[in-house]
Amino acid sequence: MQSDIKVTSPCNNHCIMNPASNYCCGCFRTIEEIIHWSVYSDEEKKQVLQKVERRKTSLTKENIN
């Protein structure tokens, strides 16, 4: 059974690229991931979202320490 639910972009309109991490400060995607988002399959989008979550966790831990 296939779902009709689309994977939505993590963009939150806080679009500033961090030169130290090369991630967007708002959504934690790379510029390549942002540019290609509209052509990614749902599976590719899910993979990006998993990376985004790991980046958020990693960068949050770095800022705490």
Backbone as CSV, one residue per row, in Angstrom:
resi,resn,N_x,N_y,N_z,CA_x,CA_y,CA_z,C_x,C_y,C_z
1,MET,0.843,-1.179,0.000,0.000,0.000,0.000,0.892,1.249,0.000
2,GLN,0.675,2.109,-0.952,1.504,3.313,-1.082,0.770,4.515,-0.499
3,SER,1.503,5.354,0.186,0.921,6.529,0.823,0.959,7.715,-0.124
4,ASP,-0.092,8.523,-0.089,-0.149,9.739,-0.899,0.396,10.944,-0.147
5,ILE,0.908,10.725,1.048,1.436,11.815,1.855,2.789,12.235,1.286
6,LYS,2.919,13.515,0.997,4.169,14.054,0.459,5.104,14.437,1.597
7,VAL,6.387,14.293,1.338,7.409,14.692,2.306,7.595,16.199,2.148
8,THR,7.375,16.939,3.216,7.460,18.393,3.136,8.858,18.897,3.458
9,SER,9.157,20.033,2.914,10.463,20.669,3.112,10.619,21.124,4.564
10,PRO,11.827,21.011,5.108,12.069,21.492,6.468,12.319,23.004,6.524
11,CYS,12.225,23.677,5.375,12.487,25.120,5.327,11.563,25.866,6.288
12,ASN,12.149,26.780,7.061,11.362,27.604,7.973,11.611,29.096,7.725
13,ASN,12.084,29.405,6.510,12.319,30.786,6.071,13.345,31.542,6.916
14,HIS,14.295,30.818,7.458,15.422,31.416,8.174,16.675,31.040,7.388
15,CYS,16.728,31.532,6.157,17.695,31.067,5.161,19.000,31.854,5.223
16,ILE,19.919,31.336,6.026,21.257,31.908,6.135,22.228,30.738,6.167
17,MET,23.155,30.714,5.226,24.125,29.630,5.200,25.252,29.920,6.196
18,ASN,25.520,28.951,7.052,26.594,29.060,8.031,27.895,28.662,7.343
19,PRO,28.847,29.577,7.201,30.088,29.249,6.496,30.957,28.211,7.223
20,ALA,30.788,28.079,8.511,31.583,27.115,9.267,31.085,25.680,9.044
21,SER,29.773,25.504,8.980,29.215,24.158,8.835,28.746,23.846,7.414
22,ASN,28.538,24.893,6.608,27.958,24.764,5.273,26.519,24.274,5.303
23,TYR,25.844,24.488,6.417,24.428,24.162,6.560,23.631,25.445,6.693
24,CYS,22.374,25.388,6.244,21.469,26.510,6.459,21.174,26.597,7.960
25,CYS,21.206,27.792,8.500,20.934,27.989,9.931,19.480,27.666,10.284
26,GLY,18.597,27.734,9.298,17.183,27.472,9.558,16.795,26.012,9.458
27,CYS,17.251,25.339,8.395,16.780,23.971,8.151,17.875,22.917,8.219
28,PHE,19.123,23.332,8.358,20.269,22.427,8.487,20.544,21.588,7.238
29,ARG,20.074,22.068,6.080,20.408,21.383,4.827,21.598,22.073,4.177
30,THR,22.300,21.328,3.319,23.366,21.920,2.521,22.730,22.667,1.355
31,ILE,23.492,23.523,0.696,22.963,24.248,-0.449,22.548,23.273,-1.547
32,GLU,23.289,22.188,-1.724,22.938,21.180,-2.728,21.603,20.521,-2.406
33,GLU,21.386,20.213,-1.138,20.120,19.598,-0.733,18.953,20.556,-0.939
34,ILE,19.182,21.828,-0.676,18.137,22.834,-0.875,17.813,22.960,-2.358
35,ILE,18.841,23.079,-3.175,18.651,23.266,-4.615,17.923,22.073,-5.235
36,HIS,18.268,20.866,-4.825,17.720,19.666,-5.454,16.446,19.134,-4.803
37,TRP,15.989,19.759,-3.732,14.839,19.251,-2.989,13.646,18.954,-3.888
38,SER,13.344,19.838,-4.806,12.131,19.686,-5.627,12.213,18.509,-6.605
39,VAL,13.403,18.005,-6.873,13.525,16.873,-7.788,13.847,15.564,-7.069
40,TYR,14.077,15.625,-5.767,14.328,14.408,-5.006,13.057,13.565,-4.927
41,SER,13.238,12.268,-4.906,12.119,11.361,-4.647,11.757,11.479,-3.164
42,ASP,10.617,10.938,-2.783,10.243,10.971,-1.369,11.277,10.232,-0.515
43,GLU,11.830,9.151,-1.036,12.852,8.402,-0.284,14.101,9.254,-0.083
44,GLU,14.518,9.967,-1.120,15.687,10.842,-0.996,15.415,11.969,-0.002
45,LYS,14.207,12.507,-0.025,13.835,13.565,0.922,13.880,13.036,2.352
46,LYS,13.403,11.815,2.563,13.441,11.217,3.896,14.883,11.041,4.371
47,GLN,15.766,10.664,3.453,17.180,10.519,3.802,17.774,11.863,4.205
48,VAL,17.419,12.923,3.483,17.894,14.266,3.834,17.366,14.653,5.208
49,LEU,16.101,14.384,5.470,15.519,14.736,6.768,16.213,13.995,7.914
50,GLN,16.628,12.755,7.668,17.375,12.016,8.690,18.732,12.684,8.947
51,LYS,19.383,13.110,7.883,20.656,13.827,8.024,20.456,15.130,8.798
52,VAL,19.369,15.829,8.481,19.053,17.095,9.149,18.925,16.869,10.652
53,GLU,18.228,15.829,11.046,18.052,15.551,12.475,19.390,15.258,13.148
54,ARG,20.243,14.493,12.492,21.574,14.206,13.063,22.392,15.491,13.186
55,ARG,22.307,16.354,12.177,23.048,17.624,12.217,22.560,18.498,13.358
56,LYS,21.254,18.587,13.518,20.694,19.401,14.612,21.204,18.900,15.946
57,THR,21.151,17.607,16.144,21.595,17.005,17.402,23.075,17.265,17.624
58,SER,23.872,17.049,16.595,25.315,17.241,16.685,25.671,18.685,16.986
59,LEU,25.079,19.610,16.263,25.405,21.025,16.446,24.881,21.535,17.785
60,THR,23.752,21.027,18.235,23.227,21.426,19.540,24.159,20.968,20.653
61,LYS,24.658,19.724,20.543,25.598,19.208,21.547,26.884,20.025,21.563
62,GLU,27.352,20.415,20.388,28.580,21.222,20.310,28.384,22.585,20.974
63,ASN,27.207,23.171,20.824,26.932,24.489,21.398,26.757,24.438,22.894
64,ILE,26.346,23.287,23.422,26.157,23.127,24.873,27.521,23.006,25.548
65,ASN,28.444,22.308,24.904,29.763,22.048,25.515,30.687,23.196,25.406
